[in-house]
Amino acid sequence: MVSRAAMSPEQRQLEPAIVALQAQRTLLGAAVVDASIGALRARLAGAATASAPPPEPALALRQVGTLFMDVVGSTALARQLDPEAVRAVMDDALARGTAIVQAHHGKVLQDAGDNILAAFGADQAREDDAERAVQAGLALLALGKVQSLEVAARHGHTGFNVRVGIHTGGVLLGGGVDALIQSCLVRRAKPRSFRIGTRGIEGVATKMIARDAELEVRQLAFKRLFAVRALSSVTVVADAGIGKSGLLYEFEARSEARPERFLLFRGRANPQTGNQTFRLLRDILAWRLQIHDDDSVETARPKMEGAIVPLFAPDDGAELAEGHAHLLGHLIGIEWANSRHHRGILDDPKQIRNRAFHAAAQLFRRLGAAEGAPVALQLDDLHWADRESLDFPSYLAEVNREVPMLVLGFTRPSLFERRTQWSSTEGTHRRIHLMPLDERASRDVADALTAMSPSQGQRGCSMPRGRNSVAGGH
């Protein structure tokens, strides 16, 4: 029953009218009263619906990463500094922490006092919610170290820091959170392993089943790499969960077992970097040149010059070779302030792009020639790649036609909504469409999983980083 105080004005008028009509039943007759009261009750029901609070949202179970940041030593800080200084320090910590969370596409649920509570995946689920939460946590820890130095310098207080905890698991939105099953201590971002341990069923490694034909196409392309001095490419296309990663891992294992020597480049796009210009190209070069995400510009510059200048200097001279390194670095975000090599063309991004693409294509060509080995370029998750980087494989196919090189791409069909003519160079490209396994093959996979002990797979709390390990290859 709704209290009178909670009624709308229309409800408070209709109820007395209904009572009054009931009292006139003898005079007006049952038929008239019932008809009138029926109409009034219908209006009353409509008014009640209009004034009712909105219904509670339906409960939904989602995989969410929850991050909590807490300032260490806030009580000691409050004892040492005056209230205005304490508030300024805390407000600065919370504001900068909030910016970090939002930069990693998290949602701040609470920022009060000396802590931040944030969620990753509550509004919109992404495949890398857990990884972004951990990366945000590491960035918050780095922020704590910076602010510790600032607080010590400004206020003479030592001991300021932050601590971060993260829980990833099923959350019943509108309800409770499930229990934390396993805890891990995150010390740093792990150098990238190209094999992504978080895909498929964690802790279980299975053999490849029912993909012999697809593997054979890839193996033939790999063999052609050593027999024909020409570039070729293979793109594997499948929806999420169909088996692209498994096919990549199996191909890598078989390639590793072969006696031939080849040079390996790798690149992988991810949802976080799809809007960053030339990010996939940066990933390709950084993986090979051992340029890490946490490298400063001062650290990355000598790695670029040390790898590129010796390759180009014998033919182009030291001056032009240095120019190639600076232009390519500029394109992928490693700047040389006031470099004479791109000073006159900074307002011409098309020229910078064309000259940097030329240098990158020549890098593959010259490195292969210097090492006396063909080149394999593996590109994973192309559907997330930025638009500018997607131009580069097509450029390679045109200018490095006679270079012994194999470009191996892995993507979901959504790539072709953006690039209908992807790798359409006639005679050099094969496309493999992976279809879901049939019932028999699915049973074989299930039997293989059932027969395996979890100890046979990789265990632990490793979380692959979006970026590079040391340069690979053979």
N, C-alpha and C positions, 0 to 999 in steps of 0.2 A: 504494500500500500504506500502511495506517495503522500508525504505530509503536505498540508495546505501551503506551508511556506515555500515548498519546493515547486508548487504549481505555477503555470504561466497564467497571465491575466485572463486569457480565454478559458482555461480550465476552471478558474475560480468563478466565472460567470455561468458556464454551462452546467455545472453540478447543481446549483440552486434551482435552475430552470427545470431540470429533470425531476427534482423533488417536488416542485410546485405542480408540474403536470401530473405526477402520480396522485396528488391530493385532489385533482379535478376529474379523476376517472369516473366517478358516479355521475357527474354532471355532463361531461363531454362524451362518455362512452369509451369502452375498451378499445375499439378499433382506431378511433382518432388518437387516443393517448398513446397506444402502442406504436402507431406509425410515426407520431411526432417524436416520441422518446427514441425510437430507432435511429431517426435522422440525427438527433442530438448526440446520441452515444457514438455514432460514426464520426461526428465532428470532434468529440472528446477524445476518441482514440487517435485521430490524426494529430490533434494538438499535443497529446502525450508523446507521440513518436517524434514530433518536431522538437520538443523540449528535452527529450532524453539525451544523455551524454552519448558520444560516439562509442560504438562497441569496441571492446578490447581487441587488439590485433590477434589473429590466430597464432598459436604457438608454432614455432618453426625450429627444427634442429639444423644447425649449421656448423661447419668447421670454422672456428674463429681463433685467431691468435690474440691473446690478451697480454698487454705490456703494462708493467707498473714500474715507475721510476720514483725513487725516494731520495731526498737530500740527506746525506750523512752529516751528523754533527750540527744539525740545526739548533738544538738546545744550547750547545756550547756557544754557538754563534750569537744567539739571543742574549746570553749572559755577558758577552764581551762587547757587543756593539749596541748603539742606541736603536730604538724601534724603527726610526725612519731608515737607517742604514740597512737593518735586517730586512725590512720590507723591500728595499731597492734591490738587494742581492737576490731575494727569493723571487721577486717579480721578473727579474732578468733571467734567472734560471728556468722558470716556468715558460716564459715567452720563447726563449731560444729552444727549449726542449719541445714545445708544441710545434714550432716551425720544423724541427727535425722529423717529428712523427708525421706531419702532414706532407713533408717532402717525400716520405716513403709510402705515401697513400694510406696512412692510418687515420683513424678518427679518434680525436681526443674526447673522452667521455667525461673526464673530470680533471681540473687543474686547480687545486686549492691548497693553501697552506704550504707544504713542502713536498708535494708529490703530484704525479701525473698518472692517470689511468687512461689507457688507449686500447682500441680494438682494431684488428686487421681482418677484414672479411665479413664484418657484421652487416654492412649495407649492400656490398657487392662482393661476391666471392671471386677470388683470383687464384690461379694455380700456385702462385708463389707467395701467398699470404704469410706463411710461416717464415719463409726466408726473409721477406721484407721486415717482419717483426724483429728478427734477430739482427739484421743489418741496422735497423733503427736503434736497437738496444746498444750495439757496438758504437754507433755514432753518439749516443747519449753519454756513454762512458768516456768517450774522447772529449766531449763537451765538458764533463765534470773535471777532467784534468786541466783543461784550459781555464775554466772558471776558478779552480783552486789557486792557480798562479795569479789570476787577476785579483781575487779576494785577498790573498797574502800581500800583494803589492799595494793595493788601495787601503786596506784596513788593518794590515798587520796580523791577520788571523790565519792560522794554519789549521789544516784538518778538514777543510771543505772538500766534499766529493759527492758523488752520486752512486747509487747502486740500482741495478735493474733486474727484474724478474719477468719471465715470459712463460705463459701457459698456452699451449696449442692443443685444442681438443674440441669435442662436440659441445656446443652451447645451445641450450633450449631457450631461444629468445622469448622473453615473457615468463620464463621459468627459472630453473637453476642451471648450474654448470656441473658437468660430470667430474669425477675425481681425477686427480693427476696421477697417472700410472707410473711415469718414469721421469726422473729429473736429470738434467745435464748441466755441467758447468761450461759455459761458452767463454773461451779465453781470447779468441781472435777469429777473423775471417779465414777460412781454410782456402789455400790455393786451389784453383779449380781442377777438379778431375773431370775429364770430358764424359766419363761414364756417370750418369746421373743416378745416384743411389736412391733418390726419393721417388722415382717413378716405379710403377708396377706394385708388387707386394713387398713391403719393406722386409729385409732380412732374408729374402728367398731369391736365389738365382736359378733360373730354369734354362734348360737347353732349348734351342730353336726347333719349333715343330711346324711342319706343313708350310714351310717357306722355301723349299728347295729351288723352285723355278725362279723366284725373285733373287735369291742368292746367286744363282748361276749367271743371271744377267749382270749383276755387280762384279762377279769374278771375271767374266769375260771382258768387261770394261777395264778391270785392273790388269789383266794379262795384256790387253792391247796397249797399255801404257808403256810396256817394255818392247813391244814389237813395232809400233808405228809412231813416228815422230809427228804427232798431231794432238791437238786438244780435243777431248771428248767430255761429255757430262752426262750424269744420270741423276734424275730427281725422283725420290720416293715420296709418294703422296698417300696420305691416309688420315682418317679422322683420329681424334684423341683416343688412346687406349687400344688401337688396332694392332700395333706392333712395330712402329717405325724405329723406336729406340732399340728394341731387341734385334732388329735386322742390322742396325748400325753396329751393335756390340759384336754380333756374330761375324760380320764382315771384317771388323778390326782384328778379331782373334785369328781369323784365317789369313789375313794379310800379314800379321805379325809372324806367322809361322812360315811364310814363304822366304826363300833365300835371297830374293832380289832386294837391292837397296833402293830406297826412295826417300824424298823429303816430304815431310808432313806439315801442313798448315791447317789450323782449325779455327772456326768461328761459330758462335752461337748467339742468336738473338733471344731476348726475353721481354716480357710485358713491360718492364720498367723502362726500357731503353728504346721503345718503338718510336718515340717522338724526338729522339736525339739524333741530329743530323750526322751521318756517316759513322754511327756507333758500331754497326756490324763490321765495317772496314777497320775501324780502330781495334775491335776485338781480334780480328784476324792477325793484324800486325803485332799487336801487343802480346798475343800468345806466343808468337815465334820469337819476338825480340825481348821477351822476359820483362815487359813493362807492366807493373802491377797497379791495381786501382789506388793503392795508398802511396804510390810513388809521387813525389813532388815533381813539379815541372823541371826543377834543377836536376833531379835524378833521371828523369825520362829523356832529357835532351841528349846526353852523351850516349845513351843506349841507341837512340835513333841514328845519330851521326856515326857511332862506332860500327853499326851494322850496314848502313847504306853507303857511306862515303867510300870505303874500300872496294865495294862492288863496281862503282861507277867511275872512280878516279882514273883507272888505267886507260879507259877509252875517252872519257869526257873531260878529264882534268879535275883537279881538286876543287876549283872554284865552282864549276857546274855541279859536281857531285854533292857539294855542300848545299847548293841550291835545291837539289832534289830532296834532300833530307828535310830542309826547312819548309818547303812547300807541302810535302806529304805530312809533316808534323802539324803544320797550320791547319790542314784539312781535318785532321782527326783530334784536334784540340790540344796539341803540344806546341805552345807558342814560343817563337823567338822574337822578343820585343825589338822593334826597329830593325829587323833583319833586312839587309840590302837586297836580298833575293826576292822578296815579295813586296817591297816598299811601294813600287809603282803600280801594282795591280790589285791592291787590297779592295778597291771599289769595283773590281770585275770578278765576281765569284765564279762565273762560268769559266774564265781563263784559269783561275786557280784550280778549279775542279778538274779541268782537262789535263793540265800539266801534272797535277798530283796523281791522277789516274794513270797517266803515261809512266810516271815513276814507279807506281805500284806494280803495273804489269811488267815493266822491265825488271823489277826486283825478282819476280818469279822466274823470268827468263834467265837472268844472269846468275842467280843463285843456283839454279839447276845446272847451268853450264859449268859454273865453277866447281860444283861438287860432282859433276859427271853422273847425275841421277835425275830421274823424272820427278815431277811434283804432284802430290795429291792434296787437294783442298776440300776439307769437309765442312759443310755449312749446315748447322742444325737449327730447327725451329724458324725457318725462313718466313713463315706467316707473320712473325712478330717483328721482322726486320724493318728498319726505317726505309723510306722511299728512296733516299739518295744512295744508300748502300746497295739496294737492289739493282741499281744501274751498273754496278761494277762487274758482276759475273757476265753480263751481256757484253760489256766492253772487252773483257778478257777473251770471250769467244771470238771476237772480231780481230783483235790485234795480235793474239797469241795462237793463231790457228795452227802454226807449224811447230809449236812448242809441245814436247811430250808432257802432257798435264791432264789430270783427271779431276773434274769438279763434281763432288758428290753432295747433293742437296737433299734435305729432309724437310717436309712441310705438310701442313694440313691443306685441304682444298681451298680454304679461304684466301690463300695467296693468289689464286687465279681470278678472284674477284677484283683484285688490284692490278694484276699483271696478266692479262689474257694471253699475251705472246711470250710468256716466260720461257727462256732458253729455247727459242724456236729456230735456232740456226740449223739449217737443213744438213742432215747427214752426220751431225756430231752429237746429237742429244737423244737420250732415251728417257722415257717417263714410265715409272712403275707405280701402278695403283694397287695398294694393298687393300684387299677385301676382308671382311670379318671371316674368321675361321668357321668351317662348317661344323655340324654337330659332332661328328666323329673326332675332328681335330681338337675341338673344345674339350671333349672328354679326355683326350690324351694329355692336354695341358693340365686339366684338373687332377688327373691321376699322377702326373709328375710332381705337382705341388704337394699332393697328399703324401707321396712317398718320401719327400725330402724332409730332413730335420732342419729346423731353423738355424742350427749351428753351421749348416753348410753355406749359408748365405753370409753377406756382410752384415755385421751388427754394429750397434753403437749409436751415437748421437751426431754423426757427421752430417753437416749440411753444406752441400756444394756451393761454392761461391759462383757468382755470375761471371767471374773473370778468370785470369790466366794462371796456369802453372808454368813451370820452366818449359822452354821450347822442346817439342817432341820431334819424333822422326826416327829414321834409321840411318 
